[in-house]
Amino acid sequence: MPVRGIRRRYLRFRVDTQLELTDDEVYDTIRNSIKELYGLKGLTKADPSLIEYDAKNMKGILRCSNDELRSTRAAIAYITNIRGTEAAIRINRVSGTIKSLKRKEVSNKME
């Protein structure tokens, strides 16, 4: 009997702030927000991972557990400042695969 793997979701996001942030700062901010709201157990269940981040355009892709998608989105919406400066992380799209997430982004640019 085959064992089903862990289902994940990929979130395309954009950072709105005046600061220039590195990928580590963005990832740490998201992790700390999840940890603050849901504790270590919630952080472990969500299993967030920063797949890519473009510091120039301030856009990136975050992977999380499918079961904890709602809590991850809530924790991201909870972010109001980064390094003492007003900031927000906006989720543009959610998908089950990176390929379809990027394909949808390309098709939106062509329209």
C-alpha positions as CSV (number, residue, x, y, z in Angstrom):
1,M,0.0,0.0,0.0
2,P,1.6,3.3,-1.0
3,V,2.1,6.0,1.6
4,R,0.9,9.4,0.6
5,G,3.5,12.2,1.0
6,I,3.0,15.4,2.9
7,R,0.7,17.8,1.0
8,R,2.1,21.3,0.6
9,R,0.9,24.7,-0.6
10,Y,3.0,27.4,-2.2
11,L,2.2,31.1,-1.5
12,R,3.3,33.9,-3.8
13,F,3.7,37.0,-1.7
14,R,4.8,40.6,-1.9
15,V,6.4,42.7,0.8
16,D,5.3,46.3,1.3
17,T,7.8,48.3,3.1
18,Q,10.4,51.1,2.7
19,L,13.3,48.8,3.8
20,E,15.4,46.6,1.6
21,L,15.1,43.2,3.1
22,T,17.2,40.1,2.7
23,D,15.6,36.7,2.3
24,D,16.7,35.7,5.8
25,E,15.0,38.7,7.3
26,V,11.7,37.9,5.5
27,Y,11.9,34.3,6.4
28,D,12.7,35.0,10.1
29,T,9.8,37.5,10.3
30,I,7.3,35.0,8.9
31,R,8.6,32.2,11.2
32,N,8.5,34.5,14.3
33,S,5.0,35.6,13.5
34,I,3.8,31.9,13.2
35,K,5.7,31.1,16.4
36,E,4.2,34.1,18.3
37,L,0.6,33.2,17.3
38,Y,0.7,29.4,17.5
39,G,3.8,28.5,19.4
40,L,6.5,26.0,18.6
41,K,4.0,23.2,17.9
42,G,2.1,25.4,15.4
43,L,5.4,26.4,13.7
44,T,6.4,22.7,13.4
45,K,3.0,21.8,11.9
46,A,3.1,24.7,9.4
47,D,6.7,23.8,8.4
48,P,7.3,27.1,6.5
49,S,10.1,27.2,4.0
50,L,11.1,30.2,1.8
51,I,11.5,28.8,-1.7
52,E,12.7,32.0,-3.4
53,Y,12.8,35.7,-2.7
54,D,13.6,38.5,-5.1
55,A,15.0,41.4,-3.0
56,K,14.8,43.8,-5.9
57,N,11.1,43.3,-6.6
58,M,10.3,42.3,-3.0
59,K,8.4,39.2,-4.1
60,G,8.8,35.6,-3.1
61,I,7.4,32.1,-2.7
62,L,6.8,30.4,0.6
63,R,6.0,26.7,1.1
64,C,3.8,25.5,4.0
65,S,1.8,22.5,5.0
66,N,-1.6,22.2,3.4
67,D,-3.3,21.5,6.7
68,E,-1.9,24.7,8.2
69,L,-2.5,27.0,5.2
70,R,-5.1,29.1,7.0
71,S,-3.0,29.6,10.1
72,T,0.0,30.5,8.0
73,R,-2.0,33.1,6.1
74,A,-3.3,34.5,9.4
75,A,0.2,34.7,10.8
76,I,1.4,36.5,7.7
77,A,-1.5,39.0,7.8
78,Y,-0.5,39.6,11.5
79,I,2.8,41.1,10.5
80,T,2.7,44.9,10.8
81,N,6.4,45.9,11.1
82,I,9.8,44.6,10.3
83,R,12.8,46.0,12.1
84,G,10.7,48.7,13.7
85,T,9.4,50.0,10.3
86,E,5.9,49.6,9.1
87,A,5.6,46.7,6.8
88,A,3.0,44.2,5.4
89,I,3.3,40.9,3.5
90,R,0.5,40.5,1.0
91,I,-0.3,37.0,-0.4
92,N,-1.1,37.3,-4.1
93,R,-1.8,33.6,-5.0
94,V,-1.8,30.1,-3.5
95,S,-1.1,27.0,-5.5
96,G,-0.4,23.3,-5.0
97,T,2.8,23.4,-7.2
98,I,5.5,25.9,-7.9
99,K,5.2,25.2,-11.6
100,S,1.5,26.3,-11.8
101,L,2.2,29.2,-9.5
102,K,4.8,30.5,-11.9
103,R,2.7,29.7,-15.0
104,K,-0.2,31.7,-13.6
105,E,2.1,34.6,-12.9
106,V,3.5,34.6,-16.5
107,S,0.0,34.4,-18.0
108,N,-1.1,37.4,-15.9
109,K,1.8,39.5,-17.2
110,M,0.8,38.7,-20.8
111,E,-2.8,39.9,-20.3
